[in-house]
Every structure is written in C-alpha cells, then in structure tokens.
Amino acid sequence: MSIGAFGPAETDDRPTMKSGTQRLPGAVWPFDAQAGEPMDNAAVSLPDVVAEQGDLGRVWDQSQSGARRGVRPPSVAVTRYDRVWETVTGLFRGAVGEVASLDDPARVLAFNGGLPQRVMARCGDFQRDALERGVDIVQITSQEGFAQNPAIGCIQWGSGGKARLVEQVPYKLLLFDRRLAVLPLDGWILSNGILLIRDPAVVNALSGVHRSLWQSGNRIDDGFEGPPAHLSGVLKTLLTEPSDEAACQRLGLTGRTYSRRVAELLALLGVASRFQAGAAAARRGWL
C-alpha cells in the first residue's frame, strides 16, 4: 500500500510494553471493586461500526454472555459528560507503559458538525502529559487526518509519540496498557459517551486490529525532508556536545526526556547507535 509520498510499510516497531508495571496512585480505574460503581449503569452494546469489523461482533457477544453469567468482566457505558472526562483523565494518568489508539482528526472534525470548542481545547493534553511521564503513545491515523491534526492536536508524532498512516481509520479506539479498551458509543466522539471494556478476549481482539493496521501502515517520517522539530536539537547535540548532561543543559530537557528522544531519533533514522545516527542523517541531507 502506498499513500501519496509515503513509502511502504516496514516491520512492526511498536514499543514493547514495560513489564511489571503498576498503576499510579490516584488513577481512576472504573472497575475497582473498592470504588463502588461510580459510572453510569446504562445498557451497553458495541458500536455498530466496531461490531461490523471481522470477528469483533462474535467476540463481544461471547463476552456479554459471560458477563451475565459472572465469568467475564462486565463492560460499562459512561454517558454523562463530566464522568466521561473524569474517567478518560484518570485512565491516562493511570497508564504506565503504553496508550495505543486509532485516531482520525478529519473524521472527528466532520462528525455531526464537528467538535465543541470546549472539547477541542482538551484534545492532545492527555497524550502530552503521558509522554512527559515516559508512557509510549502509539497512534494510527489517516493521511487526511494527519493533515488536519493542527486543528485538534491529538496526533503526537511531532511531540515524541509514534504514529503511522493508513488509508482509512475504521473507528476511534483507546487501549490502555493492553488491559482496558475505550470506545466512543457513537464510534468517534468521546464526549458523546464511552464504552469501557476490560474483558481480555475483547481487549485482545481490539489490540489485534490496532496491530494489523500498524503493520500495514506507512511511516510518517518517509514524507519529510528533515527531522521533526523536537528532534532537530537532539541531532545537533549528538554531534556537538561532549556528554548527555551538557546536551540536556543546552536543550533544557531532563535526562529521561533526552534519552527518550535520542531513542526516537535512532528509530527514525533506522540505526542502532548514536555513531551511526550522524552518518544516516548526513545521507538524508539533514545536516
């Protein structure tokens, strides 16, 4: 598959989930027994746009049957606006390894007249906060969605996240540490209500959709003539600064953030060492 100027898909280079992770204190995990039942007790059903994809409808029906018999974790619908954002905020704060998602700003902006201004103002804040804590943000979007992203700012590729392009994003999806999935009840807009899914069978099926799209997607960086802005300074310090400490001081970054951006730059250049990065950047004309 080829999308415009973007090259063919490469091997799956999604970050590996950190092992032995624990959620952060104060995180809102809506299935905690000790937290009671803070969410809306609404009848839940899989959005049609999701149920129509592959075997997801069958897996969902089995999950619902198991939940009624008490052998599968139940899914929960959250419909009140304030509780939706309280829940999503808590889930992002509780993520410790990876937040994977399907995002399409173009579809969101066009859905039922677009997003309310108050919702647009929040887009991207959750991902950026997670990135600052060292959580991997792994997103899949469309070329049109990436082009319209400046209006929303929810694709974090230029801010340290990983992203790939596909021809069409089937629906909006959030996967937290591959343990819990969030789907908008209407398929696209979180603020219109969300479905929280913890059943491993359904979460794994949704993770499989994300993994398949990632493997078939196109790398965003193939269409650019230089490194993204947040990595440009990192590349220069690799060539000019005598130590990571000096580089951090020059860029005003913490050691953890600098190390993460160096790793991202190496992945972007397709090399394994800092020494190789200079030669690879020179071949691309980035120096």
ChimeraX attribute file (.defattr): number of C-alpha atoms within 10 A of each C-alpha:
attribute: neighborCount
match mode: 1-to-1
recipient: residues
	/A:1	12
	/A:2	14
	/A:3	16
	/A:4	8
	/A:5	11
	/A:6	18
	/A:7	16
	/A:8	13
	/A:9	17
	/A:10	12
	/A:11	9
	/A:12	12
	/A:13	10
	/A:14	17
	/A:15	12
	/A:16	9
	/A:17	15
	/A:18	12
	/A:19	8
	/A:20	7
	/A:21	11
	/A:22	10
	/A:23	15
	/A:24	13
	/A:25	8
	/A:26	9
	/A:27	15
	/A:28	19
	/A:29	16
	/A:30	20
	/A:31	19
	/A:32	10
	/A:33	8
	/A:34	7
	/A:35	10
	/A:36	9
	/A:37	12
	/A:38	12
	/A:39	17
	/A:40	13
	/A:41	11
	/A:42	11
	/A:43	8
	/A:44	16
	/A:45	15
	/A:46	20
	/A:47	18
	/A:48	12
	/A:49	14
	/A:50	20
	/A:51	16
	/A:52	12
	/A:53	13
	/A:54	11
	/A:55	11
	/A:56	18
	/A:57	17
	/A:58	13
	/A:59	17
	/A:60	21
	/A:61	15
	/A:62	14
	/A:63	23
	/A:64	20
	/A:65	14
	/A:66	15
	/A:67	15
	/A:68	11
	/A:69	9
	/A:70	10
	/A:71	12
	/A:72	17
	/A:73	16
	/A:74	18
	/A:75	21
	/A:76	22
	/A:77	22
	/A:78	26
	/A:79	20
	/A:80	15
	/A:81	13
	/A:82	10
	/A:83	17
	/A:84	22
	/A:85	18
	/A:86	12
	/A:87	20
	/A:88	21
	/A:89	15
	/A:90	18
	/A:91	25
	/A:92	22
	/A:93	22
	/A:94	20
	/A:95	24
	/A:96	23
	/A:97	24
	/A:98	23
	/A:99	25
	/A:100	24
	/A:101	23
	/A:102	23
	/A:103	25
	/A:104	27
	/A:105	25
	/A:106	20
	/A:107	21
	/A:108	20
	/A:109	20
	/A:110	10
	/A:111	14
	/A:112	9
	/A:113	8
	/A:114	14
	/A:115	16
	/A:116	10
	/A:117	9
	/A:118	8
	/A:119	13
	/A:120	15
	/A:121	13
	/A:122	13
	/A:123	15
	/A:124	15
	/A:125	15
	/A:126	16
	/A:127	24
	/A:128	20
	/A:129	13
	/A:130	22
	/A:131	20
	/A:132	14
	/A:133	15
	/A:134	17
	/A:135	22
	/A:136	26
	/A:137	25
	/A:138	25
	/A:139	25
	/A:140	28
	/A:141	29
	/A:142	24
	/A:143	22
	/A:144	16
	/A:145	23
	/A:146	22
	/A:147	12
	/A:148	17
	/A:149	19
	/A:150	11
	/A:151	13
	/A:152	20
	/A:153	19
	/A:154	21
	/A:155	30
	/A:156	19
	/A:157	18
	/A:158	15
	/A:159	17
	/A:160	24
	/A:161	20
	/A:162	22
	/A:163	26
	/A:164	22
	/A:165	26
	/A:166	23
	/A:167	16
	/A:168	15
	/A:169	18
	/A:170	20
	/A:171	21
	/A:172	25
	/A:173	24
	/A:174	25
	/A:175	24
	/A:176	20
	/A:177	22
	/A:178	19
	/A:179	14
	/A:180	21
	/A:181	26
	/A:182	24
	/A:183	24
	/A:184	24
	/A:185	25
	/A:186	20
	/A:187	22
	/A:188	25
	/A:189	21
	/A:190	23
	/A:191	21
	/A:192	15
	/A:193	20
	/A:194	29
	/A:195	23
	/A:196	23
	/A:197	24
	/A:198	21
	/A:199	21
	/A:200	17
	/A:201	16
	/A:202	21
	/A:203	21
	/A:204	18
	/A:205	16
	/A:206	22
	/A:207	22
	/A:208	12
	/A:209	17
	/A:210	20
	/A:211	16
	/A:212	12
	/A:213	21
	/A:214	26
	/A:215	17
	/A:216	19
	/A:217	27
	/A:218	27
	/A:219	21
	/A:220	19
	/A:221	18
	/A:222	13
	/A:223	13
	/A:224	10
	/A:225	10
	/A:226	15
	/A:227	19
	/A:228	16
	/A:229	10
	/A:230	14
	/A:231	20
	/A:232	14
	/A:233	14
	/A:234	22
	/A:235	21
	/A:236	13
	/A:237	19
	/A:238	17
	/A:239	13
	/A:240	11
	/A:241	14
	/A:242	10
	/A:243	10
	/A:244	15
	/A:245	13
	/A:246	13
	/A:247	21
	/A:248	19
	/A:249	11
	/A:250	13
	/A:251	12
	/A:252	11
	/A:253	14
	/A:254	15
	/A:255	14
	/A:256	13
	/A:257	17
	/A:258	19
	/A:259	15
	/A:260	16
	/A:261	20
	/A:262	20
	/A:263	16
	/A:264	16
	/A:265	23
	/A:266	21
	/A:267	14
	/A:268	20
	/A:269	18
	/A:270	12
	/A:271	16
	/A:272	11
	/A:273	12
	/A:274	16
	/A:275	12
	/A:276	13
	/A:277	22
	/A:278	19
	/A:279	15
	/A:280	18
	/A:281	18
	/A:282	10
	/A:283	10
	/A:284	12
	/A:285	10
	/A:286	14
	/A:287	14
